[in-house]
Amino acid sequence: MSAGEMPAAETPAAETPAGERRALFLERGSYRRRRLMDAARILPVAGAILLILPLLWHSGSAENGPGPAADAIYVFAVWILLIAGAAILSRFLTVPRAEPPRGREP
């Protein structure tokens, strides 16, 4: 690869069978759905990191950081926010049911 070329993953265009370059386009609905799917994949990782934080607060001495009551409130608040985030994401990621086509009535 020369200095002026971009790697294939970073090129903003695709080549057609004739060798012409055309811009890639994702329609708005599929783009948003993919970003929501990405958010759904990241949510458990972000939750695990947020739930591990109270352990890091007390890694030094016991005198530093909030007390156990504050830790419990924090853990339950993160838990509730994760449940709410998952519920919101699942609502947007569910596919609406299409009505079956109706036949002609005599």
C-alpha positions in Angstrom: 0.0 0.0 0.0 1.5 3.4 -1.0 1.4 6.5 1.2 -1.6 8.0 -0.7 -3.9 4.9 -0.4 -6.3 4.3 2.4 -7.0 0.8 3.8 -10.1 -0.9 2.4 -11.9 -0.5 5.8 -11.5 3.2 5.8 -12.5 4.0 2.2 -15.8 5.9 2.0 -16.7 4.4 -1.4 -17.2 1.0 -2.9 -16.1 -0.3 -6.3 -18.7 -1.5 -8.8 -18.0 -4.5 -11.0 -17.0 -2.1 -13.8 -14.3 -0.6 -11.5 -16.2 2.7 -10.9 -16.3 4.1 -7.4 -19.6 5.1 -5.9 -20.3 6.5 -2.4 -21.7 4.1 0.2 -25.1 5.0 1.5 -27.0 3.5 4.4 -30.6 4.4 4.8 -31.5 6.2 7.9 -33.5 3.4 9.5 -30.9 0.7 9.1 -28.1 3.1 10.3 -30.0 4.0 13.5 -30.9 0.3 14.1 -27.2 -0.6 13.8 -26.2 2.1 16.3 -28.9 0.9 18.7 -27.6 -2.7 18.3 -24.1 -1.3 19.1 -25.5 0.4 22.2 -27.1 -2.9 23.3 -23.8 -4.7 22.9 -22.0 -2.0 25.0 -24.6 -1.8 27.8 -23.5 -4.9 29.7 -19.8 -3.9 29.5 -20.5 -0.4 30.7 -22.7 -1.9 33.5 -19.9 -4.2 34.6 -17.4 -1.3 34.7 -19.9 0.8 36.7 -20.6 -2.0 39.1 -16.9 -2.6 39.8 -16.2 1.1 40.7 -17.2 0.7 44.4 -14.5 -2.0 44.7 -12.0 0.5 43.4 -13.1 3.2 45.9 -12.0 1.1 48.8 -8.8 -0.3 47.3 -6.6 2.0 49.4 -7.5 2.5 53.0 -10.9 2.0 54.6 -11.1 5.6 55.6 -11.2 7.0 52.1 -14.3 7.0 49.9 -18.0 6.7 50.8 -19.4 4.3 53.3 -21.1 1.0 52.7 -24.6 2.6 52.6 -23.5 4.9 49.8 -22.0 1.9 48.0 -25.3 0.0 48.2 -27.3 3.0 46.9 -24.8 3.4 44.1 -25.1 -0.3 43.1 -28.9 -0.3 43.1 -29.0 3.0 41.2 -26.7 1.6 38.5 -28.8 -1.6 38.4 -32.0 0.4 37.9 -30.4 2.5 35.2 -29.2 -0.6 33.4 -32.7 -2.1 33.5 -34.2 1.1 32.2 -31.6 1.4 29.4 -32.1 -2.2 28.4 -35.9 -1.7 28.3 -35.6 1.4 26.2 -33.2 -0.2 23.8 -35.4 -3.3 23.5 -38.4 -1.2 22.7 -36.6 0.5 19.8 -35.0 -2.7 18.6 -38.2 -4.8 18.4 -39.6 -5.1 14.9 -43.1 -3.8 14.5 -45.5 -6.5 13.4 -46.8 -6.0 9.9 -50.5 -6.6 9.4 -51.3 -9.5 7.1 -52.7 -8.5 3.7 -56.4 -8.6 3.5 -58.1 -10.5 0.7 -60.9 -8.9 -1.4 -64.3 -9.4 0.1 -67.2 -10.2 -2.3 
